[in-house]
Amino acid sequence: MGKNILRCVGGIMVMLWLSGCVSAPQSDALLTHFSQRLGASPSVALSARIQLEQVPFFPQQDFQCGPAALATVLQASKVDIHPEALVAQVFVPARQGSLQIEMLAAARRYGRISQILAPDLEKLLEQVQAGKPVLVMQNLGLSWYPQWHYAVVVGFDLPRAEIVLRSGLVRDYRISLALFERTWQRAEHWAVVLLAPGELPSDEREDAYFQSVSAFAALANRDGRAIALAYEAGLQRWPTSTNLGMARANLWYAQGDYDSAVLAYEAIIARVPDYAAGHNNLAQTLLDLGRLDEAKKHAERAVLIGGSFSENFRITLDAIDSALGL
Amino acid sequence: MKMNSYLRKVVTTALLAAFSLVCIQMPAMADIVSTEQIATEQRNQIQRDAVRGFLDRADVQAQLEARGVDAADALQRVDSLTAGELASLSEQIDTLPAGEGALGFVIGLIVIFMLLDIAGVTDVFPAI
């Protein structure tokens, strides 16, 4: 009898220890927040319930959740593609799965900007509320016995503490927020939204947007108009962004529109007078326009300030000097 | 014989095409700082900030001191980490699960970077 009680207590201890290990801090905070705000004010940041009905569903075959989930978000972003067409691009038979980096690259190939979200559950749900299905990676197993899985978040129900996924063979797969968080956490909180060029993510991280767009732009044979749209949308949101401004100006330069490039570089260094790369690129463009004296002034300034790109600055100044016959 | 001259023609054309490509690409070597360079620089900066933020934490500093490493020294040397080392450290920090053991692992990594430096295996922290 006493042995049984001991065993029982031991079991409870193990359960408590286990549940301590697998806490879901973000879900807890979010739900507490939600229930408190619901009582206090009707204007909560997150709605109680969201369900993106129009997001398509592709029941996955075998281990091919990667192509299925990617096709789901691509179609939701108005790219007409089916999982079968994506298998060759993202599915690695030897691993019976798809690599995250390949998923991001494949979306770019279809003309979409793949943006990785911050590891924040509330931000993820905000994207869904803004109408964006979110591609997520989960580890359905344990950290030392992983079962990797891709799914798409298409809704949530905060009063019931549930999240809705397109997952595997189930169209509306409802699981508790806490369980989702644990599986997502074990996949390093990996979450991605796809943006059409000109579309902005509903979060405030300018650096993340710039990273996503520059990766999108780096793809060979990319249509210049699509890149320009993406930069310009970013500049509307963050008008003083040095990096986006430089990227836009560099694109004009690459397209041979030197006059627009000069104006853009000048605007950047008017705002940030010590930005060496701005001076350097302005100098190079002025050199191409044959305005050598002005070019030299800015090239010297860049060399003087120095920094990470000193090598570029030195080469620019040398080119200007040789054009001047020095 | 006919095949051979055909092959030669193909090879010559291919070579010519390759050379003309090289020629066409020369002007693109102009020394503007490219958007890729700016993006890479920003990525390094984000990772550097992550490592610095990590070393700024009181619990991390306590663990470093316990291993005989001056926290201020470690912080100062973040600047001399290479892009690769930054990437691996910041990735470890990003994916750090809660718990003492994991924290110890990353700190171990930092200490190893420093020890290898002293031993002359690597040159991450030239100031040591």
HADDOCK unambig.tbl for C-alpha pairs under 7 A between the chains (distance, minus, plus):
assign (segid A and resid 188 and name CA) (segid B and resid 95 and name CA) 5.88 0.50 0.50
assign (segid A and resid 211 and name CA) (segid B and resid 39 and name CA) 6.14 0.50 0.50
assign (segid A and resid 214 and name CA) (segid B and resid 35 and name CA) 6.85 0.50 0.50
assign (segid A and resid 214 and name CA) (segid B and resid 36 and name CA) 6.72 0.50 0.50
assign (segid A and resid 214 and name CA) (segid B and resid 39 and name CA) 6.76 0.50 0.50
assign (segid A and resid 247 and name CA) (segid B and resid 35 and name CA) 5.36 0.50 0.50
assign (segid A and resid 250 and name CA) (segid B and resid 34 and name CA) 6.95 0.50 0.50
assign (segid A and resid 250 and name CA) (segid B and resid 35 and name CA) 6.93 0.50 0.50
assign (segid A and resid 277 and name CA) (segid B and resid 33 and name CA) 6.10 0.50 0.50
assign (segid A and resid 280 and name CA) (segid B and resid 32 and name CA) 6.49 0.50 0.50
assign (segid A and resid 281 and name CA) (segid B and resid 32 and name CA) 4.64 0.50 0.50
assign (segid A and resid 281 and name CA) (segid B and resid 33 and name CA) 6.38 0.50 0.50
assign (segid A and resid 284 and name CA) (segid B and resid 31 and name CA) 6.73 0.50 0.50
assign (segid A and resid 284 and name CA) (segid B and resid 32 and name CA) 6.26 0.50 0.50
assign (segid A and resid 312 and name CA) (segid B and resid 31 and name CA) 5.43 0.50 0.50
assign (segid A and resid 312 and name CA) (segid B and resid 32 and name CA) 6.97 0.50 0.50
assign (segid A and resid 312 and name CA) (segid B and resid 33 and name CA) 6.70 0.50 0.50
assign (segid A and resid 315 and name CA) (segid B and resid 31 and name CA) 6.67 0.50 0.50
assign (segid A and resid 316 and name CA) (segid B and resid 31 and name CA) 5.74 0.50 0.50
